Amino acid sequence: MKTVRAESIDSIDDYRLIEVETPAPAAGQILIEVHSCGMGYVDALVALGRYQVKPPTPFTPGLEIGGVVAAVGAGVSQFRPGDRVMASAFGGGLAEYAVAAEETVRGIPAAMSFAQAAGFRTNYVTALHGLTDRAALQPGERLLVLGAAGGVGVAAVQVGTLLGAEIIAAASTPAKRAFAQEHGAQHLLDTEPEGWRERLKAACGGAGPDVVFDPVCGPLFEPAFRSQSWRGRHLVVGFAGGPIPKLPVNLPLMKGAALVGVDVRQFFLFEAEHAQSHLAQLLAWVEDGRLAPPVGRRFPLASFAEAMEFALSGQGWGKTIIDIAD
């Protein structure tokens, strides 16, 4: 089978598309014929060793896939060959076949494409966990989403809409803002720092956001925190904006506000049952037509390096997808 692999991970140039033997599933494992693999910002960071958890080498990128069960190992009871599934693992997705532990595999609704499945679990569980468990978002509250056209940003726009929030979407280009509007945002905001707080206040009807969903943590991090309403909650989701910013600690006191971390990896680790219930809820929304995850730019497997560069660039919207099987 074809797979992408690197012996060292200093740069994208270290990765090669090679031929290897197709693996066999061990007990409790499932062999999946991969149709699509997600390649978002975090996926690319992991592949380059820049994430907080370093991958072992040799390494095959790709943390989330959508595909079809090809074979099952001993003891697997929930799936059989031919089932349409999504799966997650710490690497291994950029291959024609991937092995996943049974507990990381979920069936997908008929309404969900493989490309949608490959960009779903991390982004949408992050959004639902952040907005409900960490921010306790209430219907009618104002939700500001920074980086609203990115994979996790648009997930927050869509999930926030389903939870009854009023959505203010901030994104860097008119096309990205239009994309966020297509998926539920009622108010649109640029990211030019000059005069930004005044424009945000106008979008909030003279007040401020109740919740800030922030996967960027860039130049607008502190202005957004300062703009929150009383008892605001600022969710730190990621650092796509570059260097990690700092916040004067008197601001939470003065605003009666909270700075709250959202880490979906540890959520699945420490609260697995709760995380799985969130995933089940999200898939139910897909199945009943209430949630339709958008698919970002798509690349063939042979263009994996270009896809990784694009995912790191922040130029696109939605989650970048690498298609592996027709």
C-alpha positions as CSV (number, residue, x, y, z in Angstrom):
1,M,0.0,0.0,0.0
2,K,1.0,3.7,-0.4
3,T,1.8,5.7,2.8
4,V,3.4,9.0,3.7
5,R,6.4,8.6,6.0
6,A,9.4,10.4,7.4
7,E,12.4,9.1,9.4
8,S,12.9,12.5,10.9
9,I,10.5,15.4,11.1
10,D,12.5,18.6,10.7
11,S,10.5,19.8,7.7
12,I,7.8,18.8,5.3
13,D,10.5,17.9,2.8
14,D,11.4,15.0,5.1
15,Y,8.2,13.2,4.1
16,R,8.0,10.7,1.2
17,L,5.2,8.7,-0.4
18,I,6.4,5.1,-0.2
19,E,5.1,1.6,-0.7
20,V,4.9,-0.6,2.4
21,E,3.1,-3.8,3.3
22,T,-0.5,-3.5,4.3
23,P,-0.9,-4.0,8.0
24,A,-3.0,-6.7,9.6
25,P,-5.3,-5.8,12.6
26,A,-4.3,-7.3,15.9
27,A,-6.8,-8.2,18.6
28,G,-9.1,-5.3,19.3
29,Q,-8.0,-3.4,16.2
30,I,-9.8,-2.5,12.9
31,L,-8.1,-2.2,9.5
32,I,-9.7,0.7,7.6
33,E,-9.5,1.4,3.9
34,V,-8.9,5.2,4.1
35,H,-10.9,7.4,1.7
36,S,-10.1,10.8,3.3
37,C,-7.7,12.1,5.8
38,G,-7.9,15.5,7.6
39,M,-5.0,17.8,7.5
40,G,-5.7,20.9,9.7
41,Y,-3.3,23.3,11.4
42,V,-2.8,21.1,14.4
43,D,-2.3,18.0,12.2
44,A,0.5,19.7,10.4
45,L,2.1,21.0,13.6
46,V,2.1,17.4,14.9
47,A,3.8,16.2,11.7
48,L,6.5,18.8,12.2
49,G,7.1,18.0,15.8
50,R,5.9,21.5,16.9
51,Y,2.9,20.3,19.0
52,Q,3.0,19.9,22.8
53,V,3.1,16.1,22.3
54,K,5.9,14.9,20.0
55,P,5.3,12.0,17.6
56,P,7.6,9.0,17.4
57,T,9.7,8.4,14.3
58,P,9.4,7.1,11.7
59,F,6.0,8.9,11.5
60,T,3.0,8.9,9.2
61,P,0.9,12.1,9.5
62,G,-2.9,12.1,9.7
63,L,-4.9,12.1,13.0
64,E,-8.4,11.6,11.6
65,I,-9.8,9.5,8.8
66,G,-13.0,8.5,7.1
67,G,-13.2,5.2,5.3
68,V,-14.5,1.7,5.1
69,V,-13.8,-1.3,7.4
70,A,-11.6,-3.7,5.5
71,A,-10.9,-6.3,8.3
72,V,-11.3,-6.7,12.0
73,G,-9.0,-8.3,14.6
74,A,-10.0,-10.8,17.3
75,G,-12.5,-9.6,19.8
76,V,-13.9,-6.8,17.7
77,S,-17.7,-6.9,18.1
78,Q,-19.1,-3.5,17.0
79,F,-17.9,-3.4,13.4
80,R,-17.6,-5.6,10.4
81,P,-16.1,-5.3,6.9
82,G,-18.0,-2.8,4.7
83,D,-19.0,-0.5,7.5
84,R,-18.6,3.2,6.9
85,V,-16.6,4.7,9.8
86,M,-14.5,7.6,11.1
87,A,-11.4,6.9,13.3
88,S,-8.7,8.7,15.1
89,A,-5.1,7.9,16.2
90,F,-1.9,9.8,16.9
91,G,-0.7,9.5,13.3
92,G,-1.1,6.9,10.6
93,G,-3.9,8.4,8.5
94,L,-2.0,9.4,5.4
95,A,-2.0,5.9,4.0
96,E,-4.3,3.7,1.8
97,Y,-5.0,1.5,4.9
98,A,-4.8,2.4,8.6
99,V,-5.2,0.4,11.8
100,A,-7.2,1.9,14.7
101,A,-8.2,0.6,18.1
102,E,-11.9,-0.3,18.2
103,E,-12.7,2.3,20.9
104,T,-11.5,5.1,18.6
105,V,-13.8,4.1,15.7
106,R,-17.3,5.3,15.2
107,G,-19.9,4.5,12.5
108,I,-20.9,7.5,10.4
109,P,-24.4,8.5,9.3
110,A,-25.4,7.9,5.7
111,A,-25.7,11.7,5.3
112,M,-22.0,12.1,6.2
113,S,-19.3,11.9,3.5
114,F,-15.9,10.4,4.2
115,A,-14.4,13.9,3.7
116,Q,-16.7,15.3,6.3
117,A,-15.9,12.5,8.7
118,A,-12.1,13.1,8.3
119,G,-12.5,16.7,9.6
120,F,-15.2,16.2,12.2
121,R,-14.2,14.6,15.6
122,T,-11.6,17.0,16.9
123,N,-13.1,20.3,15.7
124,Y,-16.7,19.6,16.5
125,V,-16.1,18.0,19.9
126,T,-13.8,20.9,20.7
127,A,-16.6,23.3,19.9
128,L,-19.3,21.5,21.9
129,H,-17.0,20.8,24.9
130,G,-15.8,24.4,24.9
131,L,-19.1,26.1,24.6
132,T,-21.1,23.9,26.9
133,D,-18.7,22.5,29.5
134,R,-16.2,25.3,29.7
135,A,-18.2,28.4,28.9
136,A,-21.7,27.3,29.9
137,L,-23.0,29.2,26.9
138,Q,-26.7,30.0,27.2
139,P,-29.4,30.6,24.5
140,G,-29.4,34.3,23.6
141,E,-25.9,35.0,24.7
142,R,-23.5,36.7,22.3
143,L,-20.6,34.5,21.1
144,L,-17.6,36.0,19.4
145,V,-15.7,33.5,17.3
146,L,-12.2,34.5,16.2
147,G,-10.8,32.7,13.2
148,A,-14.3,31.9,12.3
149,A,-13.6,30.4,8.9
150,G,-11.1,27.9,10.1
151,G,-11.9,24.2,10.8
152,V,-12.6,24.7,14.5
153,G,-13.9,28.2,14.1
154,V,-16.7,27.3,11.7
155,A,-17.5,24.3,14.0
156,A,-18.0,26.8,16.8
157,V,-20.2,29.0,14.6
158,Q,-22.4,26.0,13.7
159,V,-22.5,24.5,17.2
160,G,-23.1,27.9,18.8
161,T,-26.0,28.5,16.4
162,L,-27.5,25.1,17.4
163,L,-27.1,26.1,21.1
164,G,-29.1,29.3,20.4
165,A,-26.3,31.9,20.6
166,E,-26.0,35.2,18.7
167,I,-22.9,34.7,16.6
168,I,-20.3,37.4,15.8
169,A,-17.8,36.0,13.4
170,A,-14.3,37.6,13.0
171,A,-12.2,36.6,10.0
172,S,-9.5,38.2,7.9
173,T,-11.0,38.4,4.4
174,P,-14.5,39.1,2.9
175,A,-14.6,35.6,1.5
176,K,-13.9,34.0,4.9
177,R,-16.5,36.2,6.5
178,A,-19.0,35.2,3.9
179,F,-18.2,31.6,4.6
180,A,-18.9,32.1,8.3
181,Q,-22.2,33.8,7.5
182,E,-23.2,30.9,5.3
183,H,-22.9,28.6,8.3
184,G,-24.8,30.6,10.8
185,A,-23.0,33.9,11.8
186,Q,-25.4,36.8,12.2
187,H,-22.7,39.5,12.5
188,L,-19.4,39.8,10.7
189,L,-16.2,41.5,11.8
190,D,-12.8,42.1,10.2
191,T,-9.5,41.6,12.1
192,E,-7.8,44.9,11.5
193,P,-6.7,46.0,15.0
194,E,-7.2,49.7,14.5
195,G,-10.7,50.6,15.8
196,W,-11.6,46.9,16.2
197,R,-13.0,47.2,19.7
198,E,-15.4,49.9,18.6
199,R,-16.6,47.8,15.6
200,L,-17.1,44.8,18.0
201,K,-19.1,46.9,20.4
202,A,-21.3,48.1,17.5
203,A,-21.8,44.5,16.4
204,C,-22.8,43.6,20.0
205,G,-25.4,46.4,20.0
206,G,-23.4,48.6,22.3
207,A,-22.4,45.9,24.7
208,G,-19.8,43.1,24.5
209,P,-19.6,39.4,23.9
210,D,-20.5,37.0,26.7
211,V,-18.2,34.3,25.3
212,V,-15.1,34.5,23.1
213,F,-14.1,31.3,21.3
214,D,-10.4,31.9,20.4
215,P,-8.4,29.4,18.4
216,V,-6.1,32.2,17.2
217,C,-4.8,34.0,20.3
218,G,-3.2,36.6,18.1
219,P,-3.2,40.4,18.1
220,L,-6.9,40.5,19.0
221,F,-6.6,38.3,22.1
222,E,-6.3,41.1,24.7
223,P,-8.7,43.5,22.9
224,A,-11.3,40.7,22.8
225,F,-10.9,39.9,26.5
226,R,-11.1,43.6,27.4
227,S,-14.3,43.9,25.3
228,Q,-16.2,41.1,27.1
229,S,-19.4,41.8,29.1
230,W,-19.5,41.3,32.8
231,R,-18.9,37.6,33.7
232,G,-17.6,37.0,30.2
233,R,-15.7,33.7,29.4
234,H,-12.8,33.8,27.0
235,L,-12.0,30.3,25.7
236,V,-8.3,29.6,24.8
237,V,-8.5,26.9,22.1
238,G,-5.2,27.3,20.2
239,F,-2.4,29.5,19.0
240,A,-2.8,29.7,15.2
241,G,-1.9,33.4,15.6
242,G,1.8,32.7,16.4
243,P,3.6,33.6,19.6
244,I,1.6,32.9,22.7
245,P,0.2,36.2,24.1
246,K,0.1,37.4,27.7
247,L,-2.7,38.9,29.7
248,P,-2.5,41.4,32.6
249,V,-4.0,39.5,35.5
250,N,-5.9,42.5,36.8
251,L,-8.2,42.3,33.7
252,P,-10.1,39.1,34.8
253,L,-10.8,40.9,38.2
254,M,-11.9,44.1,36.6
255,K,-14.2,42.4,34.1
256,G,-15.5,39.7,36.5
257,A,-14.4,37.5,33.6
258,A,-12.7,34.1,33.1
259,L,-9.9,32.9,30.9
260,V,-10.6,29.2,30.3
261,G,-8.6,26.5,28.5
262,V,-10.1,24.0,26.1
263,D,-8.1,20.9,25.3
264,V,-10.0,18.2,23.5
265,R,-7.1,15.7,23.6
266,Q,-7.1,15.7,27.4
267,F,-10.9,15.8,27.5
268,F,-11.0,12.5,25.7
269,L,-8.2,11.2,28.0
270,F,-9.7,12.2,31.4
271,E,-13.5,12.4,30.6
272,A,-13.8,9.7,27.9
273,E,-17.4,8.9,28.5
274,H,-18.5,12.5,28.5
275,A,-16.4,13.1,25.3
276,Q,-18.1,10.2,23.6
277,S,-21.5,11.5,24.5
278,H,-20.7,14.8,22.9
279,L,-19.5,13.0,19.7
280,A,-22.8,11.0,19.7
281,Q,-24.8,14.2,20.0
282,L,-22.9,15.8,17.2
283,L,-23.4,12.8,14.9
284,A,-27.1,12.7,15.8
285,W,-27.3,16.3,14.6
286,V,-25.7,15.3,11.3
287,E,-28.0,12.4,10.9
288,D,-31.2,14.5,11.4
289,G,-29.9,17.2,9.1
290,R,-29.4,19.9,11.7
291,L,-25.6,20.0,11.2
292,A,-23.8,19.8,7.8
293,P,-20.0,20.2,8.3
294,P,-18.3,22.0,5.5
295,V,-15.3,20.5,3.7
296,G,-12.3,22.7,3.1
297,R,-9.9,22.5,0.2
298,R,-9.2,19.0,-1.1
299,F,-5.9,17.5,-2.3
300,P,-5.0,14.1,-3.8
301,L,-2.6,11.9,-1.8
302,A,0.3,12.7,-4.2
303,S,0.0,16.4,-3.2
304,F,0.3,15.7,0.5
305,A,3.2,18.2,0.9
306,E,1.2,21.0,-0.7
307,A,-1.8,20.2,1.5
308,M,0.4,20.4,4.7
309,E,1.8,23.7,3.6
310,F,-1.7,25.0,2.9
311,A,-3.0,23.8,6.3
312,L,-0.2,25.8,8.0
313,S,-0.8,28.9,6.0
314,G,-4.2,29.9,7.4
315,Q,-5.4,30.8,3.9
316,G,-8.3,28.4,3.6
317,W,-11.5,27.8,5.3
318,G,-12.9,24.6,6.9
319,K,-10.6,21.7,7.4
320,T,-8.2,20.8,4.6
321,I,-8.8,17.2,3.3
322,I,-6.5,14.8,1.6
323,D,-8.4,12.3,-0.6
324,I,-6.9,8.8,-0.7
325,A,-9.5,6.5,-2.3
326,D,-12.3,7.3,-4.7
